[in-house]
Amino acid sequence: MTSLDIYTVTFNCGRELVKPEVFARHLFDVLPNSQESKVPNILILSLQEIAPISYSFLGGSFLVAYFDRFRHAVRLATASLDNRRYVNFITRSVGMTAIMGFVLEDQAEHIRSLATAGVGVGLQEMGNKGAVGLRFTYSVGDDAIELSVVAAHLAPMEDALERRNQDWKSIVQRLIFTPVGQDATSKPKGEERSQYDDANAPLLESLDSAAQESQLYKKTSYVIFAGDLNYRTSRLKPGLSDSQTFPQPTDDVDDPRHFSHLLKHDQLSREMKAERTCHGLQEAEINFPPTYKYSDNQRAVADGDNDIAWDWAKHRWPSWCDRILYLVPPSWKESERSPILVHAYSALPLMSTSDHRPVALSLSLPLTSHEAVADGNAISYAPFGIDPKWRDKRDAARRMEFVAGLMAYLGLTWEGNGILLALTIGALGGWAVIRGVFDG
């Protein structure tokens, strides 16, 4: 085995339960024909707005049903790929952003040195926006590779360009990887890590040694950065007549409504070129239409039909919000050829549960010697240093998330309303009893 095949999908779930049958049907659509018989070793799901804010902020068992839908979708999807089976070796979430890592069942023992990280960049640094990451070493005999994968969700709206750049800076400064208590392979072969263990375990475990902490940029680690990065194609909201110029399906690149004309105004490409965000990261060529924002009418007839006209929401510029970037370790920077082999990069069909189209990237990374992976744990090229208060800020934000989640649960869900009603009835009944005692 000389390379590691990785398939990454990013999806803004729209705070709704995914439809496993639909998601499964299109999960591997971007896998090229030449790779269909070669099942990816690793499958990564980067998920944003995984659930309503109440469930997301409370976490734990409130998210089990949402993650189970994706596990079921993966099982259905792999039935068409030589019937190979994946195991979910890690699931983590910070607020409304989550990441799920899958590995082929017969290769689970190759996952080593598992670490996770999380940061909120939303209101009061809570996790309505933020990032969650996993880092691991894939080891086979004398060869190994270290990979860091981050799921992210940055600030929305056309005019929030600088805020998105600041969110990226905060992620670099405060997304600190710390080791998980045990390797993914410490359980019997083929047994998945418990979703309850993953959902309830502290995302950032208390560690005394600063040497155990590690930033996103690491000399020996490849990086995949995937998510709803929210970069738009304009700083202004569209005018009343602008929707007439929005992209529509056509193969004629000279047609002014071909999406390539709007792509020239993509904020992320410009900001990366100017080195104001996603420093050093690269992206495969974009040959797919904008992934956001589709109208409710389009969603109602979605679930896989790409041939109909695109019906965009008229109050947002169609944009490539959903992206997957990658970073080559410094040890390869001087090489004339990139060690990363990109097989395909494209969007999956629109699904009725979201106004975003998922995006998928299929690539291969070379396996190298253990010595090469082990050499150079020091951070040497990060654009920003570690925020020394990263842990305190995350702990404070987590406390606020719990309070906000509880208030949202009680006020915005049927279950919460039922609890409030029961408490109110109980309180009124108790007051009546007490009053009766004193009046008597």
JOQUI-V326235 format. One record per backbone hydrogen bond with DSSP energy under -0.5 kcal/mol. CO is the residue of the C=O (numbers start at 1). NH is the residue of the N-H. E is the energy in kcal/mol with one decimal. If there is no record, write none. Layout:
co->[CO:CO]
nh->[NH:NH]
e->[E:E]
This chain:
co->[2:3:4:4:5:5:6:6:7:8:9:10:11:11:13:18:19:20:21:22:23:26:28:32:32:33:35:37:41:42:43:44:44:45:45:46:47:48:49:52:53:54:55:59:60:61:61:63:64:65:66:67:68:69:70:71:72:73:74:75:76:77:78:78:78:80:81:85:87:87:88:90:92:94:96:96:97:98:99:100:101:101:102:103:104:105:107:108:110:110:111:112:114:115:116:117:119:122:123:126:126:127:129:129:130:131:132:133:134:135:136:137:137:138:140:142:143:144:145:146:147:148:149:150:151:152:153:157:160:161:162:163:164:165:166:167:168:169:170:171:173:174:175:177:178:183:184:188:194:195:196:197:199:203:208:209:210:214:216:218:219:220:222:223:224:224:225:226:227:227:228:232:239:239:241:242:243:251:252:255:257:258:258:259:260:262:263:266:267:268:269:270:271:271:272:278:282:285:291:292:293:295:296:297:298:299:304:309:310:311:313:319:319:319:321:321:321:323:325:326:327:329:330:332:339:340:341:341:344:346:349:350:350:351:355:356:358:359:360:361:361:362:362:363:364:365:368:369:370:371:374:376:378:386:387:389:390:391:392:393:394:395:396:397:398:399:400:401:402:403:404:405:406:407:408:409:409:413:414:415:416:417:418:419:420:421:422:423:424:425:426:427:428:429:430:431:432:433:434:435:436]
nh->[367:5:6:365:41:42:8:363:44:361:46:359:13:48:16:20:23:24:25:26:27:29:31:35:36:36:38:39:104:7:102:9:46:47:100:11:98:13:15:56:57:58:59:62:63:64:65:67:68:69:70:71:72:73:74:75:76:77:78:79:79:80:81:83:84:82:84:105:89:103:193:101:99:97:49:50:94:47:92:45:89:90:43:87:107:108:110:111:112:139:185:137:180:135:178:133:131:125:126:122:129:96:121:122:153:119:151:117:149:115:147:112:139:145:143:370:140:368:138:222:136:224:134:226:132:228:130:160:164:165:166:167:168:169:170:171:172:173:174:175:387:176:177:214:116:186:187:191:198:199:200:201:60:205:210:212:213:177:218:221:331:146:148:327:150:226:325:152:229:323:154:267:242:243:244:245:246:253:255:258:248:261:262:263:264:265:266:270:271:272:273:274:276:277:275:281:326:287:357:319:313:299:300:301:301:302:306:311:312:295:316:291:292:321:229:230:323:227:225:282:223:332:333:335:341:342:343:364:362:360:358:303:304:354:294:351:348:10:346:8:363:343:344:6:341:4:144:373:374:375:376:220:219:388:390:393:394:395:396:397:398:399:400:401:402:403:404:405:406:407:408:409:410:411:412:413:416:417:418:419:420:421:422:423:424:425:426:427:428:429:430:431:432:433:434:435:436:437:438:439:440]
e->[-2.3:-0.5:-0.5:-2.2:-0.9:-2.2:-0.5:-2.4:-2.5:-2.5:-3.2:-2.1:-0.8:-2.2:-1.2:-0.9:-2.7:-2.7:-1.6:-1.1:-1.1:-1.9:-1.1:-1.9:-0.8:-0.7:-1.9:-0.7:-1.7:-2.4:-2.9:-2.6:-0.5:-0.6:-2.1:-2.6:-3.2:-2.8:-2.5:-2.8:-2.6:-1.7:-2.6:-1.8:-1.8:-0.6:-0.5:-2.2:-2.8:-1.4:-1.0:-2.2:-2.5:-2.0:-2.4:-2.1:-2.3:-2.6:-2.4:-0.7:-0.6:-1.3:-1.4:-0.6:-0.6:-0.7:-2.0:-3.4:-1.2:-2.1:-1.0:-2.8:-2.7:-2.0:-0.8:-1.8:-2.8:-2.8:-2.3:-2.5:-1.2:-1.3:-2.3:-2.7:-2.4:-1.2:-2.0:-1.6:-0.6:-2.7:-0.5:-2.9:-2.7:-2.8:-2.5:-2.7:-2.7:-2.3:-1.9:-2.4:-0.8:-2.7:-2.7:-1.1:-2.4:-2.6:-2.9:-1.9:-3.1:-2.7:-2.6:-3.1:-0.7:-1.4:-2.5:-1.4:-3.0:-2.5:-3.0:-2.3:-2.1:-2.5:-2.5:-2.9:-2.3:-1.4:-1.2:-1.2:-2.1:-2.0:-2.2:-2.5:-2.1:-1.9:-2.6:-2.2:-2.3:-2.3:-2.3:-2.0:-2.2:-1.3:-0.5:-1.2:-2.2:-1.7:-0.6:-2.2:-2.5:-2.6:-2.0:-1.7:-0.8:-0.7:-0.6:-1.5:-1.4:-3.4:-0.6:-1.5:-0.7:-0.5:-2.7:-2.5:-2.8:-0.6:-3.0:-1.9:-1.4:-2.3:-1.9:-2.8:-0.6:-0.6:-1.5:-2.2:-1.0:-0.9:-1.6:-2.6:-2.1:-1.8:-0.6:-1.9:-0.7:-2.0:-1.9:-1.4:-2.9:-2.7:-2.0:-1.8:-2.8:-0.7:-1.3:-1.7:-2.3:-0.7:-2.0:-3.4:-2.6:-2.1:-1.9:-0.7:-0.8:-1.6:-0.9:-0.5:-0.8:-2.8:-1.1:-1.2:-1.4:-1.4:-1.9:-1.0:-0.6:-2.3:-2.3:-3.1:-1.7:-2.0:-1.4:-1.7:-0.5:-0.7:-0.5:-2.2:-2.9:-3.1:-0.5:-0.6:-1.6:-1.8:-1.9:-0.5:-2.6:-2.7:-2.1:-2.7:-0.5:-2.9:-1.6:-3.0:-2.3:-3.1:-3.8:-1.5:-2.5:-1.6:-0.6:-0.5:-0.8:-0.6:-2.0:-2.5:-1.9:-2.6:-2.4:-2.3:-2.3:-1.7:-1.8:-2.5:-2.0:-1.9:-2.9:-3.1:-2.5:-2.4:-2.4:-2.5:-2.5:-2.2:-2.9:-1.1:-0.5:-2.7:-2.3:-2.0:-2.6:-2.6:-2.5:-2.7:-2.6:-2.8:-2.7:-2.8:-2.6:-2.7:-2.7:-2.5:-2.2:-2.2:-2.6:-2.8:-2.4:-2.1:-2.2:-2.8:-2.0]
